[in-house]
Amino acid sequence: MDEYELFITNNGLYLLDILGANEYALDRENALVALEILKKYSIPILGGDVLLFNGKKFEYTMPNWSIDQTYESDQEYTKSSLDYAEKFIKNHPVKSALFVIVIPRKELKGSVPF
């Protein structure tokens, strides 16, 4: 998972100073690359947020997404959550949107905040 953490810290926008959120936001292209890294390590996506720039500042917007595990196996949940996140990000109508990808904290090994 060091690969994912390194990727988001190098390519993401750290939101602590901007919005007070201890997380990173990625543009569409980098969010899709981040998903590919998570696929490689079989890490599920719990959900995500969308940010837009309103001309003065970034703001969290609706819709956001979350994916709950129901009766599916961990492997099925991981695949369905990654597929859902990819579809959501690819189909978001605002091309300049930024995306925050939420994964289980236990998957983070380094000091990347979430």
Secondary structure, DSSP 4 states (H G I P E B T S, - for coil): -HHHHHHHHHHSEE-HHHHS-SSEEEEHHHHHHHHHHHHHTT----EEEEEEE-SSSEEEEEEEEE----SS-HHHHHHHHHHHHHHHHHH-S-TT-EEEEE--GGG--SS---
